[in-house]
Amino acid sequence: MLRQRWIGIITAGSLFLLILMIPTLIVVPFTGSNNIEHAQETGAVKQKEELPSKISPFSIKVLRSGTNQVEEVPLETYVARVVASEMPVDFELEALKAQALAARTYITQHMVQDKPISKQADVTDTTADQVYKNDQELKDQWKDAYQENMNKINKAVKETSGEIITYDGKPITAAFFSTSNGYTENAEDYWADKIPYLKSVASPWDEDSPKFKDQKIVTTSALDEALGVSPAASIQSAKITKTSSNRVDKLTLDGKTFTGREIREKFNLRSSDFSLQQKGDHIIFTTTGYGHGIGMSQYGANGMAKAGKDYKEIIHHYYQQTKIAPISKQTALASLN
């Protein structure tokens, strides 16, 4: 009887110790240095936002322009680093989500429909595709703010993971740019082709962008040489026609006609919405907006987010008649072929 009583006491004591240990067993595996960050000054901790590799159906091979080396990264990691490189991190979360969708859609369409740039790489890390910086480059850029910034971006990517923008069941050409002049541009007014979902829409939020207005000054001799016109040609005699979004469609000077895009590229202007003014032997270009103007305006997206719109509303505003859909199994398989 005494022996049974001692066994009971020992069993109860063991059970009590086990109950005390269970919270420790649950917590300990998640309190390593790889899973928390220490908040500055307060000593508080925050859970890191991380992207599980299993949510990436395929990887991207990126040719690094600085080293000529190829980096292979999972799709969602690539998307996060593109968002970090292409959009200011202090933008609203819903704007960052919209950018994540645009970035994921762009690379998905490229992987499925376009040829890789070489046998070794799928895309570049430049504006020829999408700007991409790796982890170390972002750490060098953000320094102490790196983890906080990446947490925010990873949250935006995670909350839209696997989603792309489609039209007629296919990933779209998810064009985006910095700042509009108050309207986006019809694709056919800047590019060669008409694209049904890339139509001009109002974007009044862009007026708050620091890139909304700009000026560039060139000499009259530099303009004459670049355009191949006579030094006697007067800017006052130039004829300008506009697109429906008030960007320059055509400029005719000294009997020669140029598109607004050609002028923008020849003089490295921020936008094809420009005016010209001559002062002595100098020409002043005044531009409104920044970028080609097609698709989603980044500052417009941020303005919409500040006004309470979510990322789906932003996407449907800038990409007309599109749908947000998951990457299909067929799409993922096609990208691997």
Helices and strands as residue ranges (DSSP letters): H 2-27, G 28-30, E 36-38, E 45-47, G 53-55, E 59-63, E 70-74, H 75-86, H 93-113, E 123-124, H 135-142, G 143-145, H 146-158, E 163-167, E 170-171, E 176-177, G 187-189, G 204-208, E 213-219, H 220-227, G 235-237, E 239-242, E 248-253, E 256-259, H 260-266, E 274-279, E 282-288, E 296-297, H 298-306, H 311-318, E 323-326, H 329-336
